[in-house]
Amino acid sequence: MMAGRQVLIIVENLPVPFDRRVWQEASTLRDAGALVSVICPEGKAHTKRYEYLDGIHIYRHSLPVEAEGALGFLLEYSAALIHEMRLALLIHFRHGFDVIHGCDPPDLIFLVALPFKLLGKKFIFDHHDIGPEMYESKFGKRGLFWRALKLVEWLTFKTANVVIATNDSYRKIAVTRGGKRPEDVFVVRSGPDPVRLKVRTPNPSWRCGRRFLAGYVGVMGAQEGIDLLLEAAAHMIHVLGRRDVQFCLVGGGPGLQGFKTLAEKMELGDYVTFTGRAPDDTLFEILSTADVCVDPDPVNAMTDKSTMNKVLEYMALGKPIVQFELTEGRFSAGDASVYAKPNDPIDFANKLLALLDDPPARARMGAIGRTRIEERFAWNYEAPKLLQAYSRALDGPGRAYSNVLAKRTVRW
């Protein structure tokens, strides 16, 4: 149904193909017959300004700073918009596109789409993060900037022909706060690929000589709950005397150095390994070695409504999980996880230790998680929904793509 169609995907916060959701979407559209181009920022391992990778045109641009504070965000977003408009014009004349598929954050890509909509192009908004809630959770306040985020979010919804939501909570926001018609909003979850996410041979060296390993993967940012995880580790080690657990935290971000410093101040240096951003082989080796995986995202207006990709990846690798009580976190993991009291590091520590000391429970929960991915949340269940959204945007309601492919399921 996408044969002869041309698609431009714009994403700002991560490079492609490192952004797994965007890469899966681009690959699905390519496999359906579309010519796909992507605009994204450069990353540490992805620095080529242009790359033709697996049949997809990737155009990358530089960013002046990694956003830190209001001025940092202003500089980053302004530079990104200039590069995105420049590259969109280049791609328009070089490859062409029928659709601009914009992925937030930030909710500003509608500014790139607007002039092309005047030329008859369609705009699909892929809603990855809820900006107003993210701001409120990070800074603990609302105010002028919060209202500005609400405005640009609303303008994005109004500009979009179709909205792709990552879960039902985001779908509700698009319909209520964004004023979108329900039939124009499609839930496409960030389902992992079970073929790619397979258990590697464990490497005992990551345990640093200790009996257990707790694994984490994610962005090292102020709002990710890493401070709560370190508090839980400190309680386990210094109060409960459990010195048989090593923590391995995989991921980069603006808070990485600060968390390293905090771990040293809490006398956790020997018990916490920070790898920084790691290649897939290293990441999967660490998670395969882990006895339990953790998601310390605190409970707030943003996290309660958001689906954490790390949780789905832990499940795909058959790992039991400890996380705080989050609506979408529980929807994803179900009985594959135990749930600590909201933002309580001591209860988190107790839940983690209880799980480490119960091998049968760990095995049972890990199997439940893997089965949930294979039978419900894998990307092959989401790909048809993505194509339905494109059919709605390109063909309208009369020719919605909802027959054979939408009903197809694949067993891994």
FENTA-V185984 format. One record per pair of residues at least 24 apart in sequence whose C-alpha atoms are under 7 Angstrom apart, sorted by the first residue. I is the first residue (numbers start at 0). J is the second residue. Records with the same first field share a line. If there is no record, write none. Layout:
I->J  J
This chain:
0->31
1->31  32  33
2->31  32  33
3->32  33
4->33  34  97
5->33  34  35  95  96  97  98
6->33  34  35  36  96  97  98  99
7->35  36  37  96  98  99  100
8->36  37  38  99  100  101
9->37  38  39  100  101  102
10->38  39  101  102  103
11->39  40  104
12->104
13->39  40
14->39  40  41  42  45
15->39
20->189
27->382
38->83
84->111
97->121
98->122
99->123
100->124  125
101->125
102->126  127
103->127  128
104->128
106->151  152  155
107->151
109->155  158
121->160  392
122->159  160  161
123->159  160  161  162
124->159  161  162  163
125->162  163  164
126->163  164  165
127->165
129->301
132->300  301
133->301
136->299  300  301
137->222
153->177
160->392
161->388  392
163->187
165->189
166->306
168->304
169->304
185->384  388
187->381  384  385
188->381
189->308  378
190->376  377  378  381
191->311  312  377  378
192->377  378
193->315  373  377
196->315  316
197->316
198->287  316
199->283  284  287
200->284  287
201->284  287  288
202->284  288
203->288
205->285
206->245
207->245
209->243  244  245
210->243  244
211->243  244  245  290
212->244  245  246  289  290  291
213->245  246  247  289  290  291  292  293
214->246  247  248  285  286  289  291  292  293
215->247  248  249  292  293  294
216->248  249  250  309
217->249  250  309
218->250  251  252
219->250  251  252  253  254  255
220->252  253  254
221->254
223->295  296
224->295  296  297
225->295
227->295  344
228->295  344
229->262
230->344
231->344  345  347  348
232->348
233->265  267
234->345  348
235->348
245->270  271
246->270  271  272
247->271  272  273
248->272  273  274
249->273  274  275  276  277  282
250->274  275  276  277
251->275  276
287->316
291->318  319  320  355
292->318  319  320  321
293->320  321  322
294->321  322
295->322  323
297->323  341  342
298->323  325  341  342
303->327
314->365  368  369  372
315->368  369  372
316->369
317->365  366  368  369
318->365
319->361  364  365
321->351
332->368
334->364  367
335->364  365  367  368
336->364
373->411
379->409
380->408
